[in-house]
Amino acid sequence: MIRVGIIGGGAAGLTAAAFCENAHVTLLEKNEKAGKKLYITGKGRCNVTNNCALYEFFPKIVHGEKFMMSSLNAFPPPAFMEFLGSGGVRLKTERGNRVFPMSDKSSDIIKALVNKAKEKAEILTDVTVKSISRDEVFKVETDRGEYIFDKIIIATGGVSYKATGSTGDGYKFAKVFGHKIITPVPALCAIDLISDVKLLEGLSLRNVRASVTLCGKTFSEFGEMLFTDKGVSGPIILTLGSYINRYPLKGEKIYIDFKPALAPNTLDERLISDFGEMPNKDLSNILTNLLPSAIIPYVLAQSGINPRTKGHSVTREQRYALGFSVKNLAFAIKGLADIDTAVITSGGVDLKEVNPKTMESKLCEGLYFAGEVLDIDALTGGFNIQCAAATGRAAGIAASGGTK
Ligand SMILES: Cc1cc2nc3c(=O)[nH]c(=O)nc-3n(C[C@H](O)[C@H](O)[C@H](O)COP(=O)(O)OP(=O)(O)OC[C@H]3O[C@@H](n4cnc5c(N)ncnc54)[C@H](O)[C@@H]3O)c2cc1C
């Protein structure tokens, strides 16, 4: 019987194990148990997939969309959900087609994946793979001795949240076989600012638009965001982080539109009306009708207007400058937050060197990759775990020689 070794017991490795057929399968996981990263996903609830139609799914893949077509078509969200169900977990679908375990406990997803993997594989925990080499067979050196396999699936994840075990070992293993590694960068991550925003820390905003223009291309997102001690975070910022992570960032600005629903002339009319109603009040007070108080000093500073200016004495130029700042408050970007704090790693094993149907290396026969170790990353909403599972399934079937 063919011997398949799977390195890594996350979503990708466990799904790969579950889909192996007619093989002696051993999964090696360095943690004391499998699925440590899954445990913290979806704030402990695990948004395990997104049950949207595939034509809506693909645009959510930021890098690797084309590569994912084959494996996702073969294992779309409903198939993954059925698979999880057969592992014993009941699921529910929430707003935006996001799928969670009925219990809201990520541990139930882990249990289901481990149950399914155990049907086909032996899971060995507390085993750290140190190196992989190949002559006739693959030799896997671990801290618990050597293992011999005919086929290997590398499912070691990226380099984010290293405490969960994803420390980038897979890149090192892949390089030994000649694979190019696209430099790992943070994705779905906060953005650190040069501008001092300490006074704004904790301020969360809804219905705003954040935009960044890089190399002539504008990335713009509408929704919720928040200020941290070092910069900005929250849903729309995480998305922007994924879009801008492959551009060199050096002092570019992120612009926040606090009133995206108001056209500039409508906003101007609103300012005229507010100033007319409160002619003897300070601007800093009048603007509380329009903006959160903490933001007002920043808007006035960018507009070059003294906060003490009374409503009746605001000039037309000042009003225009104010309206512009409300719709374009600029903060200088320092860079993306540290990769360890990113929800996902962008970059990894170059997809050009991997067969998208089987996940087999084009450089080394019998070597396969699955999950976040590959240069694939998607937006939030359950898309990343689904990609890990779909690539895992494809690798498991192909490595064990199955035909499903
Ligand atoms: C805070 C957070 C929240 C998230 N929430 C969601 C969400 O709700 N929905 C979603 O779709 N995605 C979410 N993600 C992303 C998602 O968790 C990952 O994309 C997915 O888990 C990747 O699975 P993987 O199996 O490829 O890698 P991993 O889950 O990283 O698994 C890799 C495994 O390999 C093991 N390993 C590594 N090196 C070795 C070695 N040398 N020897 C042995 N074992 C090794 C590791 O210990 C680890 O268990 C979230 C991520 C984070 C950090």
The ligand as an SDF file (V2000), in Angstrom:
LIG
                    3D

 53 58  0  0  0  0  0  0  0  0999 V2000
   -7.4900   34.9270   14.1310 C   0  0  0  0  0  0  0  0  0  0  0  0
   -7.8500   34.2240   12.8470 C   0  0  0  0  0  0  0  0  0  0  0  0
   -9.1870   34.0830   12.5070 C   0  0  0  0  0  0  0  0  0  0  0  0
   -9.5350   33.4610   11.3110 C   0  0  0  0  0  0  0  0  0  0  0  0
  -10.8570   33.2790   11.0340 N   0  0  0  0  0  0  0  0  0  0  0  0
  -11.2080   32.6540    9.8880 C   0  0  0  0  0  0  0  0  0  0  0  0
  -12.5650   32.3820    9.6080 C   0  0  0  0  0  0  0  0  0  0  0  0
  -13.4560   32.6210   10.4380 O   0  0  0  0  0  0  0  0  0  0  0  0
  -12.8610   31.8040    8.4100 N   0  0  0  0  0  0  0  0  0  0  0  0
  -11.9050   31.4840    7.4930 C   0  0  0  0  0  0  0  0  0  0  0  0
  -12.2340   30.9740    6.4150 O   0  0  0  0  0  0  0  0  0  0  0  0
  -10.5960   31.6680    7.7650 N   0  0  0  0  0  0  0  0  0  0  0  0
  -10.2310   32.2280    8.9380 C   0  0  0  0  0  0  0  0  0  0  0  0
   -8.8950   32.3950    9.2180 N   0  0  0  0  0  0  0  0  0  0  0  0
   -7.8930   31.8620    8.2670 C   0  0  0  0  0  0  0  0  0  0  0  0
   -7.8140   30.3430    8.3960 C   0  0  0  0  0  0  0  0  0  0  0  0
   -7.6700   30.0060    9.7500 O   0  0  0  0  0  0  0  0  0  0  0  0
   -6.6610   29.7510    7.6170 C   0  0  0  0  0  0  0  0  0  0  0  0
   -6.7000   30.2110    6.2970 O   0  0  0  0  0  0  0  0  0  0  0  0
   -6.6880   28.2290    7.5850 C   0  0  0  0  0  0  0  0  0  0  0  0
   -6.8440   27.7440    8.8850 O   0  0  0  0  0  0  0  0  0  0  0  0
   -5.4110   27.6810    6.9670 C   0  0  0  0  0  0  0  0  0  0  0  0
   -5.3980   26.2940    7.1360 O   0  0  0  0  0  0  0  0  0  0  0  0
   -4.0790   25.4540    6.8250 P   0  0  0  0  0  0  0  0  0  0  0  0
   -4.4270   24.0450    7.1720 O   0  0  0  0  0  0  0  0  0  0  0  0
   -3.5650   25.7400    5.4940 O   0  0  0  0  0  0  0  0  0  0  0  0
   -2.9870   26.0170    7.8370 O   0  0  0  0  0  0  0  0  0  0  0  0
   -2.9210   26.0150    9.4280 P   0  0  0  0  0  0  0  0  0  0  0  0
   -4.2720   26.0390   10.0290 O   0  0  0  0  0  0  0  0  0  0  0  0
   -1.9690   27.0680    9.7850 O   0  0  0  0  0  0  0  0  0  0  0  0
   -2.3320   24.5830    9.7810 O   0  0  0  0  0  0  0  0  0  0  0  0
   -0.9890   24.2610    9.5880 C   0  0  0  0  0  0  0  0  0  0  0  0
   -0.6110   23.2030   10.5920 C   0  0  0  0  0  0  0  0  0  0  0  0
    0.6970   22.7210   10.2720 O   0  0  0  0  0  0  0  0  0  0  0  0
    1.3830   22.4860   11.4840 C   0  0  0  0  0  0  0  0  0  0  0  0
    2.8240   22.5460   11.2080 N   0  0  0  0  0  0  0  0  0  0  0  0
    3.5260   23.6120   10.7430 C   0  0  0  0  0  0  0  0  0  0  0  0
    4.8260   23.2860   10.6110 N   0  0  0  0  0  0  0  0  0  0  0  0
    4.9360   21.9860   11.0050 C   0  0  0  0  0  0  0  0  0  0  0  0
    6.0410   21.0950   11.1200 C   0  0  0  0  0  0  0  0  0  0  0  0
    7.2830   21.4760   10.8270 N   0  0  0  0  0  0  0  0  0  0  0  0
    5.8050   19.8520   11.5720 N   0  0  0  0  0  0  0  0  0  0  0  0
    4.5570   19.4480   11.8910 C   0  0  0  0  0  0  0  0  0  0  0  0
    3.4840   20.2540   11.8210 N   0  0  0  0  0  0  0  0  0  0  0  0
    3.6660   21.5080   11.3760 C   0  0  0  0  0  0  0  0  0  0  0  0
    0.9000   23.6290   12.3860 C   0  0  0  0  0  0  0  0  0  0  0  0
    1.1230   23.3530   13.7410 O   0  0  0  0  0  0  0  0  0  0  0  0
   -0.5600   23.7520   12.0030 C   0  0  0  0  0  0  0  0  0  0  0  0
   -1.3760   22.9600   12.8370 O   0  0  0  0  0  0  0  0  0  0  0  0
   -8.5240   32.9790   10.4290 C   0  0  0  0  0  0  0  0  0  0  0  0
   -7.1890   33.0990   10.7940 C   0  0  0  0  0  0  0  0  0  0  0  0
   -6.8510   33.7100   11.9950 C   0  0  0  0  0  0  0  0  0  0  0  0
   -5.3990   33.8150   12.3640 C   0  0  0  0  0  0  0  0  0  0  0  0
  1  2  1  0
  2  3  1  0
  2 52  2  0
  3  4  2  0
  4  5  1  0
  4 50  1  0
  5  6  2  0
  6  7  1  0
  6 13  1  0
  7  8  2  0
  7  9  1  0
  9 10  1  0
 10 11  2  0
 10 12  1  0
 12 13  2  0
 13 14  1  0
 14 15  1  0
 14 50  1  0
 15 16  1  0
 16 17  1  0
 16 18  1  0
 18 19  1  0
 18 20  1  0
 20 21  1  0
 20 22  1  0
 22 23  1  0
 23 24  1  0
 24 25  2  0
 24 26  1  0
 24 27  1  0
 27 28  1  0
 28 29  2  0
 28 30  1  0
 28 31  1  0
 31 32  1  0
 32 33  1  0
 33 34  1  0
 33 48  1  0
 34 35  1  0
 35 36  1  0
 35 46  1  0
 36 37  1  0
 36 45  1  0
 37 38  2  0
 38 39  1  0
 39 40  1  0
 39 45  2  0
 40 41  1  0
 40 42  2  0
 42 43  1  0
 43 44  2  0
 44 45  1  0
 46 47  1  0
 46 48  1  0
 48 49  1  0
 50 51  2  0
 51 52  1  0
 52 53  1  0
M  END
$$$$
